Amino acid sequence: MGFIGRLGIGIRKSFTGIIDFFKGSVTELKKVRWPNRKELTSYTAVVVITVALLTLFFTVIDLGIAKLVDLIT
């Protein structure tokens, strides 16, 4: 078997591996318990509030450091 023959076998194994990966992914996604609308709204609110608070915190820290640098120079 030459190089081309071995290459064809490798390509077939690659596609088989990819197909098996996606089949396994679909199987695992079917096992997932997806949140209902109320839970999703609650989780989204928590994320948005957390991001807003962290943004505010880092903005204050950044402005404070900038003010300190201005005072030093």
PyMOL Python script that loads the backbone (N, CA, C, O; Angstrom):
from pymol import cmd

cmd.read_pdbstr("""\
ATOM      1  N   MET A   1       0.859  -1.168   0.000  1.00  0.00           N
ATOM      2  CA  MET A   1       0.000   0.000   0.000  1.00  0.00           C
ATOM      3  C   MET A   1       0.903   1.228   0.000  1.00  0.00           C
ATOM      4  O   MET A   1       1.805   1.357   0.828  1.00  0.00           O
ATOM      5  N   GLY A   2       0.649   2.094  -0.915  1.00  0.00           N
ATOM      6  CA  GLY A   2       1.476   3.282  -1.052  1.00  0.00           C
ATOM      7  C   GLY A   2       1.008   4.423  -0.169  1.00  0.00           C
ATOM      8  O   GLY A   2       0.092   4.299   0.643  1.00  0.00           O
ATOM      9  N   PHE A   3       1.675   5.519  -0.369  1.00  0.00           N
ATOM     10  CA  PHE A   3       1.375   6.713   0.422  1.00  0.00           C
ATOM     11  C   PHE A   3      -0.073   7.148   0.250  1.00  0.00           C
ATOM     12  O   PHE A   3      -0.742   7.478   1.229  1.00  0.00           O
ATOM     13  N   ILE A   4      -0.562   7.150  -0.989  1.00  0.00           N
ATOM     14  CA  ILE A   4      -1.937   7.591  -1.266  1.00  0.00           C
ATOM     15  C   ILE A   4      -2.947   6.672  -0.568  1.00  0.00           C
ATOM     16  O   ILE A   4      -3.953   7.146  -0.041  1.00  0.00           O
ATOM     17  N   GLY A   5      -2.687   5.379  -0.563  1.00  0.00           N
ATOM     18  CA  GLY A   5      -3.593   4.437   0.099  1.00  0.00           C
ATOM     19  C   GLY A   5      -3.650   4.680   1.596  1.00  0.00           C
ATOM     20  O   GLY A   5      -4.727   4.678   2.192  1.00  0.00           O
ATOM     21  N   ARG A   6      -2.479   4.892   2.206  1.00  0.00           N
ATOM     22  CA  ARG A   6      -2.439   5.168   3.646  1.00  0.00           C
ATOM     23  C   ARG A   6      -3.093   6.512   3.960  1.00  0.00           C
ATOM     24  O   ARG A   6      -3.744   6.661   4.995  1.00  0.00           O
ATOM     25  N   LEU A   7      -2.925   7.478   3.082  1.00  0.00           N
ATOM     26  CA  LEU A   7      -3.535   8.785   3.265  1.00  0.00           C
ATOM     27  C   LEU A   7      -5.056   8.669   3.262  1.00  0.00           C
ATOM     28  O   LEU A   7      -5.730   9.304   4.073  1.00  0.00           O
ATOM     29  N   GLY A   8      -5.596   7.862   2.352  1.00  0.00           N
ATOM     30  CA  GLY A   8      -7.039   7.658   2.286  1.00  0.00           C
ATOM     31  C   GLY A   8      -7.579   7.031   3.555  1.00  0.00           C
ATOM     32  O   GLY A   8      -8.652   7.408   4.025  1.00  0.00           O
ATOM     33  N   ILE A   9      -6.843   6.072   4.121  1.00  0.00           N
ATOM     34  CA  ILE A   9      -7.275   5.435   5.375  1.00  0.00           C
ATOM     35  C   ILE A   9      -7.253   6.458   6.517  1.00  0.00           C
ATOM     36  O   ILE A   9      -8.157   6.492   7.352  1.00  0.00           O
ATOM     37  N   GLY A  10      -6.217   7.279   6.536  1.00  0.00           N
ATOM     38  CA  GLY A  10      -6.123   8.306   7.584  1.00  0.00           C
ATOM     39  C   GLY A  10      -7.246   9.308   7.499  1.00  0.00           C
ATOM     40  O   GLY A  10      -7.799   9.722   8.517  1.00  0.00           O
ATOM     41  N   ILE A  11      -7.588   9.701   6.278  1.00  0.00           N
ATOM     42  CA  ILE A  11      -8.678  10.664   6.101  1.00  0.00           C
ATOM     43  C   ILE A  11      -9.999  10.039   6.537  1.00  0.00           C
ATOM     44  O   ILE A  11     -10.809  10.695   7.191  1.00  0.00           O
ATOM     45  N   ARG A  12     -10.221   8.771   6.178  1.00  0.00           N
ATOM     46  CA  ARG A  12     -11.452   8.095   6.589  1.00  0.00           C
ATOM     47  C   ARG A  12     -11.543   8.010   8.112  1.00  0.00           C
ATOM     48  O   ARG A  12     -12.612   8.224   8.684  1.00  0.00           O
ATOM     49  N   LYS A  13     -10.417   7.696   8.775  1.00  0.00           N
ATOM     50  CA  LYS A  13     -10.414   7.623  10.236  1.00  0.00           C
ATOM     51  C   LYS A  13     -10.693   9.002  10.839  1.00  0.00           C
ATOM     52  O   LYS A  13     -11.377   9.113  11.856  1.00  0.00           O
ATOM     53  N   SER A  14     -10.164  10.042  10.210  1.00  0.00           N
ATOM     54  CA  SER A  14     -10.388  11.399  10.710  1.00  0.00           C
ATOM     55  C   SER A  14     -11.869  11.749  10.644  1.00  0.00           C
ATOM     56  O   SER A  14     -12.431  12.268  11.608  1.00  0.00           O
ATOM     57  N   PHE A  15     -12.497  11.470   9.515  1.00  0.00           N
ATOM     58  CA  PHE A  15     -13.915  11.782   9.375  1.00  0.00           C
ATOM     59  C   PHE A  15     -14.755  10.942  10.322  1.00  0.00           C
ATOM     60  O   PHE A  15     -15.739  11.435  10.873  1.00  0.00           O
ATOM     61  N   THR A  16     -14.385   9.688  10.520  1.00  0.00           N
ATOM     62  CA  THR A  16     -15.105   8.833  11.460  1.00  0.00           C
ATOM     63  C   THR A  16     -14.976   9.404  12.867  1.00  0.00           C
ATOM     64  O   THR A  16     -15.948   9.422  13.623  1.00  0.00           O
ATOM     65  N   GLY A  17     -13.790   9.866  13.218  1.00  0.00           N
ATOM     66  CA  GLY A  17     -13.586  10.465  14.542  1.00  0.00           C
ATOM     67  C   GLY A  17     -14.404  11.731  14.725  1.00  0.00           C
ATOM     68  O   GLY A  17     -14.975  11.953  15.792  1.00  0.00           O
ATOM     69  N   ILE A  18     -14.464  12.556  13.697  1.00  0.00           N
ATOM     70  CA  ILE A  18     -15.246  13.792  13.771  1.00  0.00           C
ATOM     71  C   ILE A  18     -16.726  13.473  13.911  1.00  0.00           C
ATOM     72  O   ILE A  18     -17.420  14.087  14.722  1.00  0.00           O
ATOM     73  N   ILE A  19     -17.209  12.525  13.133  1.00  0.00           N
ATOM     74  CA  ILE A  19     -18.625  12.137  13.195  1.00  0.00           C
ATOM     75  C   ILE A  19     -18.953  11.579  14.580  1.00  0.00           C
ATOM     76  O   ILE A  19     -19.988  11.920  15.153  1.00  0.00           O
ATOM     77  N   ASP A  20     -18.079  10.723  15.123  1.00  0.00           N
ATOM     78  CA  ASP A  20     -18.299  10.167  16.461  1.00  0.00           C
ATOM     79  C   ASP A  20     -18.307  11.273  17.519  1.00  0.00           C
ATOM     80  O   ASP A  20     -19.096  11.225  18.463  1.00  0.00           O
ATOM     81  N   PHE A  21     -17.436  12.259  17.362  1.00  0.00           N
ATOM     82  CA  PHE A  21     -17.397  13.380  18.305  1.00  0.00           C
ATOM     83  C   PHE A  21     -18.734  14.111  18.324  1.00  0.00           C
ATOM     84  O   PHE A  21     -19.276  14.384  19.395  1.00  0.00           O
ATOM     85  N   PHE A  22     -19.268  14.430  17.147  1.00  0.00           N
ATOM     86  CA  PHE A  22     -20.535  15.160  17.096  1.00  0.00           C
ATOM     87  C   PHE A  22     -21.697  14.303  17.582  1.00  0.00           C
ATOM     88  O   PHE A  22     -22.613  14.822  18.220  1.00  0.00           O
ATOM     89  N   LYS A  23     -21.682  13.018  17.299  1.00  0.00           N
ATOM     90  CA  LYS A  23     -22.732  12.134  17.821  1.00  0.00           C
ATOM     91  C   LYS A  23     -22.697  12.116  19.348  1.00  0.00           C
ATOM     92  O   LYS A  23     -23.739  12.178  20.001  1.00  0.00           O
ATOM     93  N   GLY A  24     -21.488  12.032  19.912  1.00  0.00           N
ATOM     94  CA  GLY A  24     -21.347  12.057  21.371  1.00  0.00           C
ATOM     95  C   GLY A  24     -21.792  13.382  21.954  1.00  0.00           C
ATOM     96  O   GLY A  24     -22.408  13.421  23.019  1.00  0.00           O
ATOM     97  N   SER A  25     -21.481  14.474  21.258  1.00  0.00           N
ATOM     98  CA  SER A  25     -21.887  15.795  21.728  1.00  0.00           C
ATOM     99  C   SER A  25     -23.406  15.921  21.769  1.00  0.00           C
ATOM    100  O   SER A  25     -23.960  16.433  22.742  1.00  0.00           O
ATOM    101  N   VAL A  26     -24.075  15.460  20.726  1.00  0.00           N
ATOM    102  CA  VAL A  26     -25.536  15.514  20.683  1.00  0.00           C
ATOM    103  C   VAL A  26     -26.121  14.661  21.804  1.00  0.00           C
ATOM    104  O   VAL A  26     -27.089  15.070  22.445  1.00  0.00           O
ATOM    105  N   THR A  27     -25.554  13.491  22.047  1.00  0.00           N
ATOM    106  CA  THR A  27     -26.028  12.611  23.111  1.00  0.00           C
ATOM    107  C   THR A  27     -25.898  13.298  24.472  1.00  0.00           C
ATOM    108  O   THR A  27     -26.817  13.241  25.289  1.00  0.00           O
ATOM    109  N   GLU A  28     -24.759  13.943  24.712  1.00  0.00           N
ATOM    110  CA  GLU A  28     -24.556  14.623  25.991  1.00  0.00           C
ATOM    111  C   GLU A  28     -25.477  15.830  26.143  1.00  0.00           C
ATOM    112  O   GLU A  28     -25.968  16.096  27.240  1.00  0.00           O
ATOM    113  N   LEU A  29     -25.717  16.561  25.058  1.00  0.00           N
ATOM    114  CA  LEU A  29     -26.607  17.719  25.135  1.00  0.00           C
ATOM    115  C   LEU A  29     -28.049  17.305  25.435  1.00  0.00           C
ATOM    116  O   LEU A  29     -28.804  18.082  26.019  1.00  0.00           O
ATOM    117  N   LYS A  30     -28.432  16.105  25.046  1.00  0.00           N
ATOM    118  CA  LYS A  30     -29.776  15.620  25.357  1.00  0.00           C
ATOM    119  C   LYS A  30     -29.921  15.333  26.846  1.00  0.00           C
ATOM    120  O   LYS A  30     -31.039  15.323  27.362  1.00  0.00           O
ATOM    121  N   LYS A  31     -28.806  15.100  27.550  1.00  0.00           N
ATOM    122  CA  LYS A  31     -28.840  14.808  28.979  1.00  0.00           C
ATOM    123  C   LYS A  31     -28.897  16.089  29.827  1.00  0.00           C
ATOM    124  O   LYS A  31     -29.182  16.032  31.023  1.00  0.00           O
ATOM    125  N   VAL A  32     -28.631  17.219  29.214  1.00  0.00           N
ATOM    126  CA  VAL A  32     -28.552  18.483  29.951  1.00  0.00           C
ATOM    127  C   VAL A  32     -29.936  18.910  30.415  1.00  0.00           C
ATOM    128  O   VAL A  32     -30.914  18.796  29.676  1.00  0.00           O
ATOM    129  N   ARG A  33     -30.010  19.408  31.656  1.00  0.00           N
ATOM    130  CA  ARG A  33     -31.254  19.986  32.163  1.00  0.00           C
ATOM    131  C   ARG A  33     -31.166  21.482  31.903  1.00  0.00           C
ATOM    132  O   ARG A  33     -30.407  22.193  32.562  1.00  0.00           O
ATOM    133  N   TRP A  34     -31.935  21.947  30.954  1.00  0.00           N
ATOM    134  CA  TRP A  34     -31.906  23.351  30.564  1.00  0.00           C
ATOM    135  C   TRP A  34     -32.749  24.159  31.521  1.00  0.00           C
ATOM    136  O   TRP A  34     -33.777  23.668  31.986  1.00  0.00           O
ATOM    137  N   PRO A  35     -32.345  25.410  31.842  1.00  0.00           N
ATOM    138  CA  PRO A  35     -33.130  26.233  32.778  1.00  0.00           C
ATOM    139  C   PRO A  35     -34.438  26.694  32.142  1.00  0.00           C
ATOM    140  O   PRO A  35     -34.532  26.880  30.929  1.00  0.00           O
ATOM    141  N   ASN A  36     -35.446  26.874  33.001  1.00  0.00           N
ATOM    142  CA  ASN A  36     -36.714  27.404  32.496  1.00  0.00           C
ATOM    143  C   ASN A  36     -36.602  28.934  32.401  1.00  0.00           C
ATOM    144  O   ASN A  36     -35.564  29.505  32.736  1.00  0.00           O
ATOM    145  N   ARG A  37     -37.656  29.578  31.950  1.00  0.00           N
ATOM    146  CA  ARG A  37     -37.603  31.033  31.699  1.00  0.00           C
ATOM    147  C   ARG A  37     -37.308  31.815  32.984  1.00  0.00           C
ATOM    148  O   ARG A  37     -36.525  32.764  32.958  1.00  0.00           O
ATOM    149  N   LYS A  38     -37.923  31.429  34.100  1.00  0.00           N
ATOM    150  CA  LYS A  38     -37.715  32.145  35.358  1.00  0.00           C
ATOM    151  C   LYS A  38     -36.262  32.034  35.815  1.00  0.00           C
ATOM    152  O   LYS A  38     -35.656  33.027  36.216  1.00  0.00           O
ATOM    153  N   GLU A  39     -35.707  30.828  35.755  1.00  0.00           N
ATOM    154  CA  GLU A  39     -34.311  30.634  36.145  1.00  0.00           C
ATOM    155  C   GLU A  39     -33.373  31.408  35.227  1.00  0.00           C
ATOM    156  O   GLU A  39     -32.416  32.030  35.688  1.00  0.00           O
ATOM    157  N   LEU A  40     -33.647  31.368  33.948  1.00  0.00           N
ATOM    158  CA  LEU A  40     -32.801  32.061  32.977  1.00  0.00           C
ATOM    159  C   LEU A  40     -32.808  33.564  33.229  1.00  0.00           C
ATOM    160  O   LEU A  40     -31.762  34.211  33.165  1.00  0.00           O
ATOM    161  N   THR A  41     -33.990  34.123  33.516  1.00  0.00           N
ATOM    162  CA  THR A  41     -34.093  35.553  33.816  1.00  0.00           C
ATOM    163  C   THR A  41     -33.303  35.885  35.083  1.00  0.00           C
ATOM    164  O   THR A  41     -32.604  36.897  35.137  1.00  0.00           O
ATOM    165  N   SER A  42     -33.416  35.041  36.085  1.00  0.00           N
ATOM    166  CA  SER A  42     -32.710  35.253  37.341  1.00  0.00           C
ATOM    167  C   SER A  42     -31.196  35.205  37.133  1.00  0.00           C
ATOM    168  O   SER A  42     -30.474  36.074  37.622  1.00  0.00           O
ATOM    169  N   TYR A  43     -30.723  34.206  36.420  1.00  0.00           N
ATOM    170  CA  TYR A  43     -29.285  34.069  36.166  1.00  0.00           C
ATOM    171  C   TYR A  43     -28.760  35.248  35.346  1.00  0.00           C
ATOM    172  O   TYR A  43     -27.666  35.752  35.600  1.00  0.00           O
ATOM    173  N   THR A  44     -29.537  35.674  34.376  1.00  0.00           N
ATOM    174  CA  THR A  44     -29.129  36.805  33.539  1.00  0.00           C
ATOM    175  C   THR A  44     -29.020  38.073  34.374  1.00  0.00           C
ATOM    176  O   THR A  44     -28.077  38.846  34.207  1.00  0.00           O
ATOM    177  N   ALA A  45     -29.978  38.293  35.272  1.00  0.00           N
ATOM    178  CA  ALA A  45     -29.943  39.470  36.136  1.00  0.00           C
ATOM    179  C   ALA A  45     -28.712  39.445  37.033  1.00  0.00           C
ATOM    180  O   ALA A  45     -28.064  40.474  37.222  1.00  0.00           O
ATOM    181  N   VAL A  46     -28.387  38.291  37.582  1.00  0.00           N
ATOM    182  CA  VAL A  46     -27.195  38.167  38.435  1.00  0.00           C
ATOM    183  C   VAL A  46     -25.941  38.513  37.646  1.00  0.00           C
ATOM    184  O   VAL A  46     -25.076  39.229  38.151  1.00  0.00           O
ATOM    185  N   VAL A  47     -25.829  38.028  36.439  1.00  0.00           N
ATOM    186  CA  VAL A  47     -24.646  38.298  35.616  1.00  0.00           C
ATOM    187  C   VAL A  47     -24.546  39.780  35.271  1.00  0.00           C
ATOM    188  O   VAL A  47     -23.470  40.369  35.382  1.00  0.00           O
ATOM    189  N   VAL A  48     -25.654  40.386  34.855  1.00  0.00           N
ATOM    190  CA  VAL A  48     -25.637  41.803  34.473  1.00  0.00           C
ATOM    191  C   VAL A  48     -25.278  42.679  35.676  1.00  0.00           C
ATOM    192  O   VAL A  48     -24.476  43.604  35.546  1.00  0.00           O
ATOM    193  N   ILE A  49     -25.862  42.399  36.840  1.00  0.00           N
ATOM    194  CA  ILE A  49     -25.554  43.181  38.045  1.00  0.00           C
ATOM    195  C   ILE A  49     -24.092  43.003  38.446  1.00  0.00           C
ATOM    196  O   ILE A  49     -23.425  43.977  38.797  1.00  0.00           O
ATOM    197  N   THR A  50     -23.592  41.777  38.397  1.00  0.00           N
ATOM    198  CA  THR A  50     -22.197  41.519  38.743  1.00  0.00           C
ATOM    199  C   THR A  50     -21.253  42.260  37.807  1.00  0.00           C
ATOM    200  O   THR A  50     -20.282  42.867  38.259  1.00  0.00           O
ATOM    201  N   VAL A  51     -21.526  42.218  36.523  1.00  0.00           N
ATOM    202  CA  VAL A  51     -20.680  42.923  35.548  1.00  0.00           C
ATOM    203  C   VAL A  51     -20.723  44.422  35.796  1.00  0.00           C
ATOM    204  O   VAL A  51     -19.688  45.086  35.723  1.00  0.00           O
ATOM    205  N   ALA A  52     -21.901  44.971  36.090  1.00  0.00           N
ATOM    206  CA  ALA A  52     -22.015  46.410  36.355  1.00  0.00           C
ATOM    207  C   ALA A  52     -21.232  46.800  37.605  1.00  0.00           C
ATOM    208  O   ALA A  52     -20.536  47.815  37.606  1.00  0.00           O
ATOM    209  N   LEU A  53     -21.339  46.007  38.663  1.00  0.00           N
ATOM    210  CA  LEU A  53     -20.604  46.311  39.895  1.00  0.00           C
ATOM    211  C   LEU A  53     -19.092  46.213  39.696  1.00  0.00           C
ATOM    212  O   LEU A  53     -18.344  47.058  40.188  1.00  0.00           O
ATOM    213  N   LEU A  54     -18.650  45.203  38.990  1.00  0.00           N
ATOM    214  CA  LEU A  54     -17.213  45.062  38.730  1.00  0.00           C
ATOM    215  C   LEU A  54     -16.701  46.193  37.844  1.00  0.00           C
ATOM    216  O   LEU A  54     -15.585  46.677  38.031  1.00  0.00           O
ATOM    217  N   THR A  55     -17.510  46.609  36.886  1.00  0.00           N
ATOM    218  CA  THR A  55     -17.131  47.737  36.031  1.00  0.00           C
ATOM    219  C   THR A  55     -16.974  48.997  36.862  1.00  0.00           C
ATOM    220  O   THR A  55     -15.999  49.732  36.706  1.00  0.00           O
ATOM    221  N   LEU A  56     -17.922  49.245  37.737  1.00  0.00           N
ATOM    222  CA  LEU A  56     -17.856  50.408  38.620  1.00  0.00           C
ATOM    223  C   LEU A  56     -16.626  50.330  39.525  1.00  0.00           C
ATOM    224  O   LEU A  56     -15.906  51.317  39.680  1.00  0.00           O
ATOM    225  N   PHE A  57     -16.385  49.171  40.117  1.00  0.00           N
ATOM    226  CA  PHE A  57     -15.240  48.981  41.006  1.00  0.00           C
ATOM    227  C   PHE A  57     -13.928  49.269  40.280  1.00  0.00           C
ATOM    228  O   PHE A  57     -13.105  50.036  40.780  1.00  0.00           O
ATOM    229  N   PHE A  58     -13.724  48.670  39.116  1.00  0.00           N
ATOM    230  CA  PHE A  58     -12.467  48.860  38.408  1.00  0.00           C
ATOM    231  C   PHE A  58     -12.326  50.278  37.847  1.00  0.00           C
ATOM    232  O   PHE A  58     -11.210  50.775  37.693  1.00  0.00           O
ATOM    233  N   THR A  59     -13.450  50.928  37.543  1.00  0.00           N
ATOM    234  CA  THR A  59     -13.395  52.320  37.105  1.00  0.00           C
ATOM    235  C   THR A  59     -12.905  53.214  38.239  1.00  0.00           C
ATOM    236  O   THR A  59     -12.058  54.081  38.027  1.00  0.00           O
ATOM    237  N   VAL A  60     -13.435  53.005  39.441  1.00  0.00           N
ATOM    238  CA  VAL A  60     -13.012  53.785  40.602  1.00  0.00           C
ATOM    239  C   VAL A  60     -11.533  53.530  40.904  1.00  0.00           C
ATOM    240  O   VAL A  60     -10.784  54.469  41.169  1.00  0.00           O
ATOM    241  N   ILE A  61     -11.119  52.281  40.866  1.00  0.00           N
ATOM    242  CA  ILE A  61      -9.710  51.948  41.108  1.00  0.00           C
ATOM    243  C   ILE A  61      -8.828  52.615  40.059  1.00  0.00           C
ATOM    244  O   ILE A  61      -7.797  53.194  40.400  1.00  0.00           O
ATOM    245  N   ASP A  62      -9.210  52.544  38.811  1.00  0.00           N
ATOM    246  CA  ASP A  62      -8.426  53.134  37.722  1.00  0.00           C
ATOM    247  C   ASP A  62      -8.322  54.648  37.886  1.00  0.00           C
ATOM    248  O   ASP A  62      -7.243  55.216  37.719  1.00  0.00           O
ATOM    249  N   LEU A  63      -9.431  55.299  38.210  1.00  0.00           N
ATOM    250  CA  LEU A  63      -9.407  56.749  38.415  1.00  0.00           C
ATOM    251  C   LEU A  63      -8.548  57.121  39.620  1.00  0.00           C
ATOM    252  O   LEU A  63      -7.837  58.125  39.598  1.00  0.00           O
ATOM    253  N   GLY A  64      -8.619  56.308  40.665  1.00  0.00           N
ATOM    254  CA  GLY A  64      -7.786  56.555  41.845  1.00  0.00           C
ATOM    255  C   GLY A  64      -6.304  56.433  41.532  1.00  0.00           C
ATOM    256  O   GLY A  64      -5.512  57.274  41.957  1.00  0.00           O
ATOM    257  N   ILE A  65      -5.923  55.413  40.806  1.00  0.00           N
ATOM    258  CA  ILE A  65      -4.522  55.239  40.427  1.00  0.00           C
ATOM    259  C   ILE A  65      -4.082  56.370  39.507  1.00  0.00           C
ATOM    260  O   ILE A  65      -2.965  56.870  39.634  1.00  0.00           O
ATOM    261  N   ALA A  66      -4.942  56.777  38.587  1.00  0.00           N
ATOM    262  CA  ALA A  66      -4.602  57.881  37.692  1.00  0.00           C
ATOM    263  C   ALA A  66      -4.392  59.169  38.494  1.00  0.00           C
ATOM    264  O   ALA A  66      -3.476  59.938  38.202  1.00  0.00           O
ATOM    265  N   LYS A  67      -5.234  59.404  39.497  1.00  0.00           N
ATOM    266  CA  LYS A  67      -5.093  60.607  40.342  1.00  0.00           C
ATOM    267  C   LYS A  67      -3.775  60.554  41.136  1.00  0.00           C
ATOM    268  O   LYS A  67      -3.092  61.569  41.276  1.00  0.00           O
ATOM    269  N   LEU A  68      -3.426  59.377  41.649  1.00  0.00           N
ATOM    270  CA  LEU A  68      -2.155  59.223  42.371  1.00  0.00           C
ATOM    271  C   LEU A  68      -0.962  59.490  41.449  1.00  0.00           C
ATOM    272  O   LEU A  68      -0.005  60.151  41.854  1.00  0.00           O
ATOM    273  N   VAL A  69      -1.010  58.995  40.244  1.00  0.00           N
ATOM    274  CA  VAL A  69       0.075  59.222  39.286  1.00  0.00           C
ATOM    275  C   VAL A  69       0.177  60.717  38.978  1.00  0.00           C
ATOM    276  O   VAL A  69       1.281  61.251  38.878  1.00  0.00           O
ATOM    277  N   ASP A  70      -0.959  61.395  38.828  1.00  0.00           N
ATOM    278  CA  ASP A  70      -0.945  62.841  38.580  1.00  0.00           C
ATOM    279  C   ASP A  70      -0.324  63.605  39.750  1.00  0.00           C
ATOM    280  O   ASP A  70       0.410  64.572  39.546  1.00  0.00           O
ATOM    281  N   LEU A  71      -0.621  63.169  40.974  1.00  0.00           N
ATOM    282  CA  LEU A  71      -0.061  63.829  42.145  1.00  0.00           C
ATOM    283  C   LEU A  71       1.452  63.618  42.252  1.00  0.00           C
ATOM    284  O   LEU A  71       2.186  64.508  42.681  1.00  0.00           O
ATOM    285  N   ILE A  72       1.902  62.432  41.855  1.00  0.00           N
ATOM    286  CA  ILE A  72       3.333  62.117  41.940  1.00  0.00           C
ATOM    287  C   ILE A  72       4.120  62.885  40.876  1.00  0.00           C
ATOM    288  O   ILE A  72       5.221  63.362  41.153  1.00  0.00           O
ATOM    289  N   THR A  73       3.576  63.010  39.670  1.00  0.00           N
ATOM    290  CA  THR A  73       4.332  63.664  38.591  1.00  0.00           C
ATOM    291  C   THR A  73       4.059  65.123  38.496  1.00  0.00           C
ATOM    292  O   THR A  73       4.623  65.802  37.637  1.00  0.00           O
TER     293      THR A  73
END
""", "prot")
cmd.dss("prot")
cmd.show_as("cartoon", "prot")
cmd.util.cbc("prot")
cmd.orient("prot")
